Amino acid sequence: MNLPGISLAYLRAKPLATALNLLLLALGIATITVLMLATQQIEERMGRDARGIDLVAGAKGSPMQLVLSAVFHLDAPTGNIPLDEATALAKHRLVKRAIPLALGDSYRSFRIVGTNHDYVAHYGARLADGSLWAEPMEAVLGAEAARVSGLRVGAKFAGAHGLGAGGEEHEEEPYQVVGVLAPTGTVIDRVVLTSVESVWEVHEHGKPAGGTREITALLIQYASPLAAATLPRTVNAGALQAASPAYESARLFRMIGVGVEVLRAFGLVLVLAAGLSVFIALTNALEERRYDLAVMRMLGASRLKLMGLLLVEALALSAAGALIGLALGHLLMEVLGAALRAAQQVPVTGWTFVAGEWWLLALALGVGVLAALLPAWRASRAEVAPVLAEG
């Protein structure tokens, strides 16, 4: 007796019910898949972007905004800070390294970041073409910024005021591209790098505004574990603000975690609803097939084979729904990733696999088996003679 063939024949005989069960299960699995892919990739990406940065010092305001703007380049800065105070902090005995950042302009929504060569070294970036900047108004493009903009070494471009599209362009102070970085999988791929002096020149036309130089933030690496306990308090006691990327990132994920859990619960409800639907469908099918099952018993099919018939049917349905759901989840993730890449946000992709997807497949198969157990047991216990007598 070919159990898979018979089970598939039964499923084809009820196309509408089969399609609805597949749809419910696929939607639930797809929802959970998208959440798993998105959260894991975003956490990994933000972890790589913040690695080695113990503290961010900047203007007073929201600590999370300071971290999002200075580390991940996803928000507007909280303001600027005096260069002399930033320099004094960089020379503090508890500071191993301090990387200056001067923000405020962009090119086609890619942030223009005034900094020094330590920023490139921090992310382990290497040149794919050209060289690093050596003079003011020279710029180096991250891999994604170069790919989208189409700029190459030797090209010139004008930055725009602000961190989004539509800002006033500084046409009188164009940058010249002197280098392009190879992809790193970090935030440096999505920025345009230049010297701090270039940012000053664009905004001050070579002269300090009011006699005071300013930068936007300092990315700080501690010189010793003692710094974690004392340096933030020291910074906050003065005119600057200290923010921990690790703490603010964790706080951000706690804030969005509620929404993620709600969506994950919704996906589980859909999976369980699909299991209930399979149970109802198999129970109803059992009543319709009583005569067929009795004939099978008369022809020599054992009780175990009759149980196997319904179990195989449920497994085929749940496996197909799970595979369709996984494929749909990856497709939706790639569509979302394309939208995020177009907006120069944290990039994600659907062309990756996470270990938790094996558990999703196991969950779907488990739900299918549980839904089929009672109908399968009832099928195996049915008496042959009374059913055949009924016709």
N, C-alpha and C positions, 0 to 999 in steps of 0.2 A: 504493500500500500504506500503510495507516494504522498506522504502527509503534506509537504510543502506545496505540491501541485494542487491538492484538494483545497488547502487553505487559501491559496491565491485565487482559485476559482470561486470560492465563496465570497472573497473580498470584491472580485470583479462583478459579482452578481448584484452587489449593493453599492453602486458607484457613488451615489450622493452621500450615504452614511459614511462610506470610507473616506471620501474627500473631506467631509466636515471633521472627522476625527483626526485626519492628517493635518488639517489647517490649525485646529486647536493646539495640537502638540507642537507643530512647527513654530507657531507664533510664540508659545511659551519658551521653547528652547532658543529661538532667535533673540528674544528679549534678554535672556540671561547671558547669552553669548556676547552680545554687544556690550553689556555692562562689564563682563569679565575682561574682554579685550581692551575696552577703553580705560578702565581703572588701572589695570596692570601696566599698560603702555605709558599712561600719564604719570603714574607713580615712578616708574623706572626712568622716564625722561627727566622729570623734575629732580629725581635723585642724582642723576648724572650732572644736570645743570648746576646743582647746589653743592656738589661734592668738593670738599676742600675749602669751602667758604664758611667760616665759623660765625662771622658777624658782619652785618651791614650797618654802616654809619651814614646818616643823612639828615635831612631837615626834619624838624618836629612834625608829627602828624600820625597817620595810621602806620603801625609797624608792618602790617600785612601789605599795604600799598607800597611801602618802601621796598620790601623783599620782591614783590611781583614786578616792580619797575626796574630795580637794579640787578636782580639775578636772572629773572625769567623774561624780562622785557615784554610784559603783558599788561602793564598799567602805566598811567602817567606818574611821573615823580612827585614826591611830596614837596619839592622845592629845591633850592640850591643852598650850599653851605660855603662859608668863607674859606678860601684856599689856605690861609695861614692856620686856621683851626684844624683843617684836615691834615696839613703837614705836621703839625704838632702831635696829632693823634697817631699818625703813621710812624713817628719816631718813639712812641711809647715803648717802654721796656717789655711789655707783655704782648707786643705786636711783632709777629715774625715777618709778615708781608702785608702790604696794603696796596691795592690796585685802585687807582682813581678812575672815576667815570664822569664824563660830562655829556649829558643828554639834552634833548630838546628839539632835534630835527630828525627828519626821516627822508628816505627816498623810495617812492612807490610803496609806502607803508612799512618798509624795512627801517629799523631804527639805526640812526647814525650815532655811533658810540665813540666819543673821544676818550682815549685811554693810552696805555703804554704797551710795550711788547710783552710784559708779564701776563697780560690778559690772554694773549695767544698761547703762551707757554702753559698757562694754567689749564687750558682745555686740551693740551697736547695736540694742537692743530699744526699742520704742516702745509707748506705752499704747494699748490698744484701748478701755479704759473706765476712768474714775476718775483717780486720781493716785498718785504714789509716796508711800511712807510718810513721815510727818513727825514722828510721836510714837511712843513705845514702845507695843508691842502692836498696831500697825497692820501689815497684811500685804498684799503684792502677789503675785498668782498668775501663774505662767507659763501659757502658752496650753494646754498639755496637762493641767496640773494643774487648771486651771479647767474644762476640758471634761469630764474624768473625774469630778471631785468635784461638779460642778454648782453650785459656789459662785459668787455674784455680789457686786458691790459692795454693802456694807452688811451682808453675812452675817457671822455669828460662828462660830468653830470652836475646838476645843481640840486642841492638839498632843499627841502621844503620845511617851513616852520611848522612845528607841531609833530605829533607822533602818529598821525593818520593821514589819509588822502585828503587833498583839497587845501592844504596849507599854502601860504605865500612862498614862492620859490626865491631863493637867494641867487639870482642869476648873475649878479655881479661878483660872486665868490664861488666859482665852480671847483669841484674836486676833480683830480685826475687819478684814474685807477692804475695802481702800480703792482697789484698782486691779487691773486684769487686763491682762497684756501681750499684744500681738499675736504670732502665731507667728514664730519666727526660724529654725527648723531647727537650733537648738543646744541645749546642755544646759539653758539657762535656761528652756526650755519646760516642763521636768519638775521644777521646784522651786517652793517657796513662799519668797518673800523678805520679810525684815523687818530691823529694825535689830539690831546686836549687843547693844544695851541691852535689847531685848526678850528675847533668849535669856538674858541675865543675870537679868532680872526673873523669868522662869519658873523658873529653877533655884535662884536665891538669894533669891527673894521680896524683891528690892530691896536686899539687903545682900550685900556681897562675902563669899564663903566663906573664912574664915581670913584676911580682909583682903587677899586677892590676886585681882585680876581675871585671867581667862584667855580666850584665844581658841583656835581650832583650828589655823588655818594662815594664811599670807600668800601671795597670788598676786603675784609680783614681775615687773616689766618692767625690763630693764636700761637704765641711762642711757647706756652706751657699750659698744662691743665688748670693752673691757678687763674689764668685769664678768664675762664668761663664764669668764675664766681665773682670776680671783681671788676673786670673791664666794662661790662654792660652798665653797671651802676655808675661807674666813673663817667662814661659817655653821657648817660641820661641826666646826670647831675649838672652838666653844662648846657651849652646852646644846641648841641647835636642830639640825635636820637639813635639808639642802638636797637637792632632787630635781629633775631636769630632765624636764619633760613630754615633750619631743621624744625624749630618750634612753630613757626608761622605756616610751614608746609603741612605739618601735622594738624594744626588748627583748621587749615583750609579743608583738608580731607575729612575732618570731623564734621565740619559745617555742611559739606555736600554729601557726606555719608548717609544722612537721613534720607535724602532723595534717592540715592542709589539703592538703599535697602528697600524703600517703598517699591521701586521699579522691579527689584529682584523678587520681592514678595508677589508682585503682580504676575511675573513670569511663572513662579511656582504655582500660583493659583490656576493659571492657564494649563500647566502641565497636569495638575491634579484633576482639573475639569475634563481634560482629554482622557485621563484614566477612568473617570466616572462614566464618560461617554462610551468608552470601549466596553466597560462592564455592562452598561445597559444594552449596547448593541449585541454583545455576545449572549446575554441573557435572553433577549428577544429572539436572536437567531437560534438559540437552543430549542425554544418552543417550535419554531418553524422547521427545524431539522430533526425532530424526534423520530420521524419515520425513517429518514435516511440513516440516522445513527443506529437505529434498531436493525435495519437491513445489513449494515456493516458488521454489527455484532453477530448476526446470523451467518454471515459469510466468513466468520472466523477472526474478526478484529477483536483484540483484547481490550479490557477496560483501560489499560495504560495507553493504548494507541488512540482511543477516543479522547482521553485527557490531552494527549500530545497534539491532537488535531486542533483543539481550541487554543492550546498554549502557543503552537506555532503560528496560528492566525494572529494572536495578540502580539507576539514578538515581531512578526513581519510588519504589522501596522506601526508598532512603536519604533522599530528600527528605521523604517522609511520616514516617519515623522521627525525623528531625531536628526537624521542625515539632512533632510530638507531644511530643518530649523538651523542646523549648524551652517549650512551653505548660505542660507538667507541672512544669518547673523553676520557672517564674514562680508557678504556683499553690502549690507547696510553700513558696516563699519568702514568699508572702503569709500562709500559715498560720503559718509561723515568726515572721513580723513581728507578727502579731496576738498570739501568745503572749508575745513580748518586750514589746510595748506593755502588755499586761495586767500584766506583772511590773515595769513601770516601768524597763526596761532600755533599752539603746541601740536605738532603733527602726529597723527596716528594712522594706522593702516589695517586693512582687513586681511592682508596677505601674510599673516603670522598665525601661530598656533600656541595656545597656552595649555598647560597640563590639566587644568580644571575641566577642559572640554571632554576628557575621557570620563570624568565623573558625571557630566551632563548626559553622555550617551548611556552610562550605566543607570542613571536615574530614570531615563525614559524607558529603558528595557525593564527595569524593576517595576515601574508603574504599570507597564503592560502585563507583566507576569501576575502581579497582585490583582489586577482587574480581571484576569482570566481564571484565577484559581477556583473561585466558587462555581462559575458556569462549567468549568472543566470537570470538577468533582461531581457535579450533578449529572453531567453527560455520562460519566463512567458508572454511575449508580443506577441509571435508568433500566427498568425491566423491559425485556425484549418482547415477550409474548403479549402483554396487554396492548402495547403500542401497535404491533402488527395486526392484532385482532381489530383494533379501531380502524385500520386502513389508513 
